[in-house]
Amino acid sequence: MKSEQAAEALINGAARVIRGKREFLELLTAALFARGHVLIEDNPGLGKTTVAKTFARLIAGQVGEPLLFKRIQFTPDLLPYDITGVDVFDPKSQSFRFVPGPVLANIVLADEINRTTPKVQSALLEVMAERQVTIGTTTHELPQPFFVLATQNPIESEGTFPLPAAQLDRFMMRISLGYPDREAELSILDDNPSENALNTLEPVLDVTEFLEAQKSAVEVFCHTVLKGVIADLVRDTRIQRSFLLGASPRAGLHLLEAVKALALVRGRTYVIDEDIVLLAAPVLAHRVRLRDPRVRSEKLIRELCLARIDGIKGV
């Protein structure tokens, strides 16, 4: 199966459960093809948890079964080793053995990630950046592919702990589902897809095809001029007075990887300016801090991006 066909199969399969959200599914598929982690931020009841379960079912593992999926419900009493695992002393063998935590899976759902303390959130830093877990002196490699799909509710602050900048920078994208339109809502009322369609969902591609699509995404062509737009946009967030905290070099790399993957998802072997415009805010907005809290970072970054695109068109 060609990589663009793999992308279409994933999106069409997910659309059986996640109704009326084609662009959202394209962005999420692009993030997965770019080996990126995703933070889904939206109101309760919109299907954030269902999204992770859906994609886990659509990709078959090595033996024809779905990828290994683990859900971690983040709560204030969670401890770091509840995520990573721990060495336990075995009295029979008189030695320690490693009991793996739920993070040693292919797809990890970090549900309501901001409801646990920063100390526990930091247990994901090494996992997300290095795709490994170190317990004591032993490093455990994670299975491939590996993704963290985290959710958080933006409308409640009581009992939550804002994600630190180092944690947010590990997420390639922050995206939202949003409410369905009327047609999609009627479809949801008709057959309750999170219960019915999800339970009958079958894999649409195997893990080998998925890994091939990841490799193909890396090979997508991006012109030097468009790379310059990405570099200038990231630098804008560091030098303009509107920003207290600018985007990191990792942010620029993530944006380049994401636009390449989106081009592949949309059936192209090259990046166009529209890819950058669409992804600039999802990739950069959660990594920056503004001086004026009344201004939305998504809106400002999109304006900066459009200005940079207009600049290259005027040359």
Secondary structure, 3 states (H helix, E strand, C coil): CCHHHHHHHHHHHHHCCCCCCHHHHHHHHHHHHCCCEEEEECCCCCCHHHHHHHHHHHEECCCCCECCEEEEECCCCCCCHHHHEEEEEECCCCEEEEEECCCCCCEEEEECHHHCCHHHHHHHHHHHHHCEEEECCEEEECCCCCEEEEEECCCCCCCCCCCCHHHHCCEEEEECCCCCCHHHHHHHHHHCCCCHHHHCCCCCEEHHHHHHHHHHHHCCECCHHHHHHHHHHHHHHHHCCCEEECCCHHHHHHHHHHHHHHHHHCCCCECCHHHHHHHHHHHHHHHCEECCCCCCHHHHHHHHHHHHHHHHHCC
